[in-house]
Amino acid sequence: MTRILVTNDDGIYSEGIRKLADALRPIGEVIIVAPDREQSAASHALTLNRPLRLLMIKENEWIVDGTPTDCVNLAVLKLLKDHRPDIVVSGINFGPNLGDDVTYSGTISAAFEGALLNIPSIAFSALVGEHFSFDPCAEFAAELTRMVLKQEPDPNIVLNVNFPTAAFEGVRITKLGKRVYSEGIIERLDPRGRKYYWIGGEPPTWHQAEGTDFDAIQHGYVSITPLHLDLTHHESIPRLKPLEESLAHVAKTR
C-alpha cells in the first residue's frame, strides 16, 4: 500500500494539514508527523542542542516539539524505518512560498529533508485572501500527488506548488521569482525604555518577470516550481578555475 508522510510548518492543528491529509487518504496510508506549534520561517533547521519528544495523539498522527525538518527526520529514520514513505507531502501552508522566500520556509525545508533522505517530495502553499478555501487546493494537491506517484519521480527534485487566492485559471511550470527587499527591521522601546526589534516590515514586492512563480500567482495560475538541493553555480566553475594556480602557494603554506 502506498505510504504518504504528511507534515507542515503551521503545526499539527492547522486547517491546511487537515484538509491535505483528508484529500490524500483515498490514495494510500497517510501518516501525519508535524510540529506541535507554528514553525514558520524555521528554514532547514535541525534540532541538535536538546532532546526531542515524539507523541502519538491518535493512530497515524504524531506531534514533535521541533522543526518541520525534525519531523521528517524522525518519521523516516525512526517511526517508519521498516517501511519508508513513498512520498513526503508538506503543507498546505497558510501563505505563499515564492521566490527567495523558499530559503526561509519550513514548508519547503520539510520537503527538502525528504529529498535528502531519497524520497520524492512536494510542498504546497496558498496565497490567502477574502473567501479563501483550502478545499480546491487540497483537491489539486491530491491529484498532483497521485500523478507523481504513477511516474518514476526523481527524489532529488522537490516540487514547490503555490496556489492563487481566487479560482484557478490553470497551471504554470515556473522558475523562482526575485524579491525586492525593503526596510525589514522595526525598532521599538519596551515599557522600561529598552530597545527591541521585529524582523519584517513592509510586505515584499517582486521583480516583474514572465515565467516566474510570482507572475503565475499574480495572474491566477497554480505555480509549480521544480527545486533541487545542488546549490553549485556550475557556470562559475570554469571562470574560477585560474584561482587554483593563483592561490596554490598560499594553500601549500597551511
C-alpha positions as a Markdown table, in Angstrom:
| # | Residue | x | y | z |
|---|---|---|---|---|
| 1 | Met | 0.0 | 0.0 | 0.0 |
| 2 | Thr | 1.3 | 3.5 | -0.9 |
| 3 | Arg | 2.5 | 5.3 | 2.2 |
| 4 | Ile | 2.3 | 9.1 | 2.4 |
| 5 | Leu | 4.1 | 11.2 | 5.0 |
| 6 | Val | 2.4 | 14.5 | 5.6 |
| 7 | Thr | 3.9 | 17.4 | 7.6 |
| 8 | Asn | 3.9 | 21.2 | 7.6 |
| 9 | Asp | 5.3 | 24.2 | 9.5 |
| 10 | Asp | 2.0 | 25.7 | 10.7 |
| 11 | Gly | 1.5 | 22.9 | 13.3 |
| 12 | Ile | -0.5 | 19.8 | 13.5 |
| 13 | Tyr | -3.7 | 21.5 | 14.3 |
| 14 | Ser | -3.7 | 23.8 | 11.3 |
| 15 | Glu | -6.6 | 23.6 | 8.8 |
| 16 | Gly | -4.2 | 23.2 | 5.9 |
| 17 | Ile | -2.7 | 20.0 | 7.0 |
| 18 | Arg | -6.1 | 18.5 | 7.9 |
| 19 | Lys | -7.6 | 19.3 | 4.5 |
| 20 | Leu | -4.5 | 17.9 | 2.8 |
| 21 | Ala | -4.4 | 14.7 | 4.8 |
| 22 | Asp | -8.1 | 14.1 | 4.2 |
| 23 | Ala | -7.7 | 14.6 | 0.4 |
| 24 | Leu | -4.7 | 12.2 | 0.3 |
| 25 | Arg | -6.3 | 9.3 | 2.2 |
| 26 | Pro | -8.0 | 7.8 | -0.9 |
| 27 | Ile | -4.5 | 7.4 | -2.5 |
| 28 | Gly | -2.9 | 5.5 | 0.3 |
| 29 | Glu | -2.0 | 5.3 | 4.0 |
| 30 | Val | -1.4 | 8.8 | 5.4 |
| 31 | Ile | 0.9 | 9.3 | 8.4 |
| 32 | Ile | 1.0 | 12.8 | 9.9 |
| 33 | Val | 4.1 | 13.9 | 11.7 |
| 34 | Ala | 4.0 | 17.6 | 12.4 |
| 35 | Pro | 5.3 | 20.3 | 14.8 |
| 36 | Asp | 3.3 | 20.9 | 18.0 |
| 37 | Arg | 3.2 | 24.6 | 17.2 |
| 38 | Glu | 3.8 | 27.0 | 14.4 |
| 39 | Gln | 7.3 | 26.9 | 12.9 |
| 40 | Ser | 7.1 | 29.4 | 10.1 |
| 41 | Ala | 10.4 | 30.6 | 8.7 |
| 42 | Ala | 12.2 | 27.7 | 10.5 |
| 43 | Ser | 14.1 | 27.1 | 7.3 |
| 44 | His | 16.1 | 23.8 | 7.3 |
| 45 | Ala | 16.8 | 23.8 | 11.0 |
| 46 | Leu | 17.6 | 20.5 | 12.7 |
| 47 | Thr | 17.4 | 20.4 | 16.5 |
| 48 | Leu | 20.8 | 19.2 | 17.8 |
| 49 | Asn | 21.1 | 21.0 | 21.2 |
| 50 | Arg | 18.3 | 19.3 | 23.1 |
| 51 | Pro | 16.3 | 16.1 | 23.1 |
| 52 | Leu | 13.1 | 15.9 | 21.0 |
| 53 | Arg | 9.8 | 14.5 | 22.1 |
| 54 | Leu | 7.6 | 12.5 | 19.8 |
| 55 | Leu | 3.9 | 11.9 | 21.0 |
| 56 | Met | 1.2 | 9.9 | 19.3 |
| 57 | Ile | -2.1 | 11.7 | 19.6 |
| 58 | Lys | -4.1 | 9.0 | 17.6 |
| 59 | Glu | -3.4 | 6.3 | 15.1 |
| 60 | Asn | -1.0 | 7.5 | 12.4 |
| 61 | Glu | -0.8 | 11.0 | 13.9 |
| 62 | Trp | 2.3 | 12.2 | 15.8 |
| 63 | Ile | 3.4 | 15.6 | 17.1 |
| 64 | Val | 7.0 | 16.7 | 17.6 |
| 65 | Asp | 8.3 | 19.5 | 19.7 |
| 66 | Gly | 10.7 | 20.6 | 17.0 |
| 67 | Thr | 11.0 | 21.9 | 13.5 |
| 68 | Pro | 9.5 | 20.6 | 10.2 |
| 69 | Thr | 12.9 | 19.1 | 9.3 |
| 70 | Asp | 12.9 | 17.3 | 12.7 |
| 71 | Cys | 9.5 | 15.8 | 11.9 |
| 72 | Val | 10.6 | 14.3 | 8.6 |
| 73 | Asn | 13.8 | 13.1 | 10.0 |
| 74 | Leu | 12.2 | 11.3 | 13.0 |
| 75 | Ala | 9.4 | 10.0 | 10.8 |
| 76 | Val | 11.6 | 8.4 | 8.2 |
| 77 | Leu | 14.5 | 7.3 | 10.3 |
| 78 | Lys | 12.5 | 6.2 | 13.4 |
| 79 | Leu | 8.8 | 5.8 | 13.1 |
| 80 | Leu | 8.7 | 4.4 | 9.5 |
| 81 | Lys | 12.2 | 3.0 | 9.2 |
| 82 | Asp | 10.9 | -0.5 | 8.4 |
| 83 | His | 8.6 | 0.8 | 5.7 |
| 84 | Arg | 9.6 | 4.2 | 4.4 |
| 85 | Pro | 7.1 | 6.5 | 2.9 |
| 86 | Asp | 6.7 | 6.6 | -0.9 |
| 87 | Ile | 6.4 | 10.4 | -0.8 |
| 88 | Val | 6.6 | 13.3 | 1.5 |
| 89 | Val | 3.9 | 16.0 | 1.2 |
| 90 | Ser | 4.3 | 19.2 | 3.1 |
| 91 | Gly | 1.6 | 21.8 | 3.7 |
| 92 | Ile | -0.8 | 23.2 | 2.9 |
| 93 | Asn | 0.9 | 26.3 | 4.1 |
| 94 | Phe | -1.2 | 29.3 | 5.2 |
| 95 | Gly | 0.6 | 31.8 | 2.9 |
| 96 | Pro | 2.7 | 31.6 | -0.2 |
| 97 | Asn | 6.3 | 30.4 | -0.5 |
| 98 | Leu | 7.6 | 32.2 | -3.6 |
| 99 | Gly | 10.9 | 33.2 | -5.0 |
| 100 | Asp | 13.7 | 33.9 | -2.5 |
| 101 | Asp | 11.4 | 33.1 | 0.4 |
| 102 | Val | 11.8 | 29.4 | -0.2 |
| 103 | Thr | 15.2 | 29.6 | 1.6 |
| 104 | Tyr | 13.4 | 30.6 | 4.8 |
| 105 | Ser | 10.4 | 28.3 | 4.5 |
| 106 | Gly | 9.8 | 25.5 | 6.9 |
| 107 | Thr | 7.3 | 24.1 | 4.5 |
| 108 | Ile | 9.9 | 23.8 | 1.7 |
| 109 | Ser | 12.6 | 22.6 | 4.1 |
| 110 | Ala | 10.4 | 19.7 | 5.2 |
| 111 | Ala | 10.2 | 18.6 | 1.6 |
| 112 | Phe | 14.0 | 19.2 | 1.1 |
| 113 | Glu | 14.6 | 16.8 | 4.1 |
| 114 | Gly | 12.5 | 14.2 | 2.3 |
| 115 | Ala | 14.7 | 14.7 | -0.8 |
| 116 | Leu | 17.9 | 14.4 | 1.3 |
| 117 | Leu | 16.5 | 11.0 | 2.5 |
| 118 | Asn | 16.0 | 10.0 | -1.1 |
| 119 | Ile | 12.2 | 10.3 | -1.0 |
| 120 | Pro | 10.1 | 12.2 | -3.7 |
| 121 | Ser | 8.7 | 15.3 | -2.0 |
| 122 | Ile | 6.1 | 18.1 | -2.7 |
| 123 | Ala | 5.5 | 21.3 | -0.9 |
| 124 | Phe | 2.1 | 23.1 | -1.1 |
| 125 | Ser | 1.4 | 26.7 | -0.1 |
| 126 | Ala | -1.5 | 29.0 | -0.7 |
| 127 | Leu | -2.0 | 32.8 | -1.0 |
| 128 | Val | -4.7 | 33.7 | 1.4 |
| 129 | Gly | -7.3 | 36.3 | 0.8 |
| 130 | Glu | -11.1 | 37.1 | 1.1 |
| 131 | His | -13.3 | 34.0 | 0.7 |
| 132 | Phe | -10.2 | 31.7 | 0.6 |
| 133 | Ser | -10.8 | 28.0 | 1.0 |
| 134 | Phe | -8.3 | 25.1 | 1.3 |
| 135 | Asp | -10.7 | 22.7 | -0.4 |
| 136 | Pro | -9.7 | 23.3 | -4.0 |
| 137 | Cys | -6.1 | 23.4 | -3.0 |
| 138 | Ala | -6.4 | 20.1 | -1.3 |
| 139 | Glu | -8.2 | 18.6 | -4.3 |
| 140 | Phe | -5.4 | 19.8 | -6.6 |
| 141 | Ala | -2.7 | 18.5 | -4.2 |
| 142 | Ala | -4.2 | 15.1 | -4.2 |
| 143 | Glu | -4.4 | 14.8 | -7.9 |
| 144 | Leu | -0.8 | 16.0 | -8.4 |
| 145 | Thr | 0.4 | 13.6 | -5.7 |
| 146 | Arg | -1.4 | 10.8 | -7.5 |
| 147 | Met | 0.2 | 11.7 | -10.8 |
| 148 | Val | 3.7 | 12.0 | -9.3 |
| 149 | Leu | 3.4 | 8.6 | -7.7 |
| 150 | Lys | 2.4 | 7.0 | -11.0 |
| 151 | Gln | 5.6 | 8.2 | -12.6 |
| 152 | Glu | 9.2 | 7.5 | -11.5 |
| 153 | Pro | 10.0 | 10.8 | -9.8 |
| 154 | Asp | 13.5 | 12.0 | -9.2 |
| 155 | Pro | 13.8 | 12.2 | -5.4 |
| 156 | Asn | 16.4 | 14.9 | -5.8 |
| 157 | Ile | 13.7 | 17.3 | -7.2 |
| 158 | Val | 11.2 | 19.0 | -4.9 |
| 159 | Leu | 8.1 | 20.4 | -6.4 |
| 160 | Asn | 7.1 | 23.7 | -4.9 |
| 161 | Val | 3.4 | 24.4 | -5.5 |
| 162 | Asn | 1.7 | 27.7 | -4.8 |
| 163 | Phe | -2.0 | 28.4 | -5.1 |
| 164 | Pro | -3.6 | 31.8 | -6.0 |
| 165 | Thr | -6.4 | 33.2 | -3.9 |
| 166 | Ala | -9.2 | 33.1 | -6.4 |
| 167 | Ala | -10.4 | 30.4 | -8.8 |
| 168 | Phe | -7.6 | 28.8 | -10.6 |
| 169 | Glu | -7.0 | 29.9 | -14.2 |
| 170 | Gly | -4.8 | 27.0 | -14.9 |
| 171 | Val | -1.3 | 25.7 | -14.2 |
| 172 | Arg | 2.1 | 27.1 | -15.0 |
| 173 | Ile | 5.5 | 25.4 | -14.6 |
| 174 | Thr | 7.7 | 28.3 | -13.3 |
| 175 | Lys | 11.1 | 29.4 | -12.1 |
| 176 | Leu | 11.7 | 31.3 | -8.8 |
| 177 | Gly | 10.9 | 35.0 | -8.8 |
| 178 | Lys | 13.1 | 37.6 | -7.3 |
| 179 | Arg | 12.0 | 39.6 | -4.3 |
| 180 | Val | 12.7 | 43.3 | -3.9 |
| 181 | Tyr | 13.8 | 43.9 | -0.3 |
| 182 | Ser | 12.7 | 46.9 | 1.7 |
| 183 | Glu | 13.4 | 48.1 | 5.2 |
| 184 | Gly | 12.8 | 44.9 | 7.2 |
| 185 | Ile | 13.7 | 45.8 | 10.8 |
| 186 | Ile | 11.2 | 47.5 | 13.2 |
| 187 | Glu | 12.8 | 49.1 | 16.3 |
| 188 | Arg | 10.7 | 49.9 | 19.3 |
| 189 | Leu | 11.0 | 50.5 | 23.1 |
| 190 | Asp | 9.6 | 48.4 | 25.8 |
| 191 | Pro | 8.0 | 50.0 | 29.0 |
| 192 | Arg | 11.4 | 50.1 | 30.6 |
| 193 | Gly | 12.9 | 52.0 | 27.7 |
| 194 | Arg | 14.9 | 49.1 | 26.3 |
| 195 | Lys | 15.1 | 48.6 | 22.6 |
| 196 | Tyr | 13.6 | 45.5 | 20.9 |
| 197 | Tyr | 13.2 | 44.5 | 17.3 |
| 198 | Trp | 10.8 | 42.9 | 14.9 |
| 199 | Ile | 12.1 | 41.3 | 11.8 |
| 200 | Gly | 9.9 | 42.1 | 8.8 |
| 201 | Gly | 8.5 | 45.4 | 7.7 |
| 202 | Glu | 6.5 | 46.3 | 4.6 |
| 203 | Pro | 5.0 | 43.4 | 2.6 |
| 204 | Pro | 7.5 | 42.2 | -0.1 |
| 205 | Thr | 7.4 | 43.3 | -3.7 |
| 206 | Trp | 8.7 | 41.4 | -6.7 |
| 207 | His | 10.5 | 42.0 | -9.9 |
| 208 | Gln | 8.0 | 41.7 | -12.7 |
| 209 | Ala | 9.2 | 38.9 | -15.0 |
| 210 | Glu | 7.3 | 36.4 | -17.1 |
| 211 | Gly | 7.7 | 32.7 | -16.3 |
| 212 | Thr | 8.2 | 33.2 | -12.5 |
| 213 | Asp | 6.2 | 31.8 | -9.7 |
| 214 | Phe | 5.1 | 35.2 | -8.6 |
| 215 | Asp | 3.9 | 36.1 | -12.2 |
| 216 | Ala | 1.8 | 32.9 | -12.3 |
| 217 | Ile | 0.2 | 33.5 | -9.0 |
| 218 | Gln | -0.5 | 37.2 | -9.8 |
| 219 | His | -2.4 | 36.1 | -12.9 |
| 220 | Gly | -4.4 | 33.4 | -11.1 |
| 221 | Tyr | -2.5 | 30.3 | -12.1 |
| 222 | Val | -1.2 | 27.5 | -9.9 |
| 223 | Ser | 2.6 | 27.7 | -9.9 |
| 224 | Ile | 4.7 | 24.5 | -9.9 |
| 225 | Thr | 8.4 | 25.2 | -9.5 |
| 226 | Pro | 11.0 | 22.3 | -9.5 |
| 227 | Leu | 13.7 | 22.9 | -6.9 |
| 228 | His | 16.8 | 20.9 | -6.1 |
| 229 | Leu | 19.5 | 20.9 | -3.4 |
| 230 | Asp | 22.5 | 21.4 | -5.6 |
| 231 | Leu | 23.4 | 25.0 | -4.8 |
| 232 | Thr | 26.5 | 24.9 | -7.0 |
| 233 | His | 26.7 | 27.6 | -9.7 |
| 234 | His | 28.2 | 25.4 | -12.3 |
| 235 | Glu | 28.7 | 28.2 | -14.9 |
| 236 | Ser | 31.2 | 29.9 | -12.5 |
| 237 | Ile | 33.5 | 26.9 | -12.2 |
| 238 | Pro | 35.4 | 27.5 | -15.5 |
| 239 | Arg | 35.7 | 31.2 | -14.6 |
| 240 | Leu | 37.1 | 30.5 | -11.2 |
| 241 | Lys | 39.5 | 27.7 | -12.3 |
| 242 | Pro | 42.5 | 30.0 | -12.6 |
| 243 | Leu | 42.3 | 30.6 | -8.8 |
| 244 | Glu | 43.6 | 27.0 | -8.3 |
| 245 | Glu | 47.0 | 28.1 | -9.6 |
| 246 | Ser | 46.9 | 31.6 | -8.3 |
| 247 | Leu | 46.3 | 30.5 | -4.7 |
| 248 | Ala | 48.3 | 27.3 | -4.7 |
| 249 | His | 51.3 | 28.9 | -2.9 |
| 250 | Val | 49.0 | 30.1 | -0.1 |
| 251 | Ala | 47.3 | 26.8 | 0.3 |
| 252 | Lys | 50.6 | 24.9 | 0.5 |
| 253 | Thr | 51.8 | 27.0 | 3.4 |
| 254 | Arg | 48.9 | 25.8 | 5.6 |
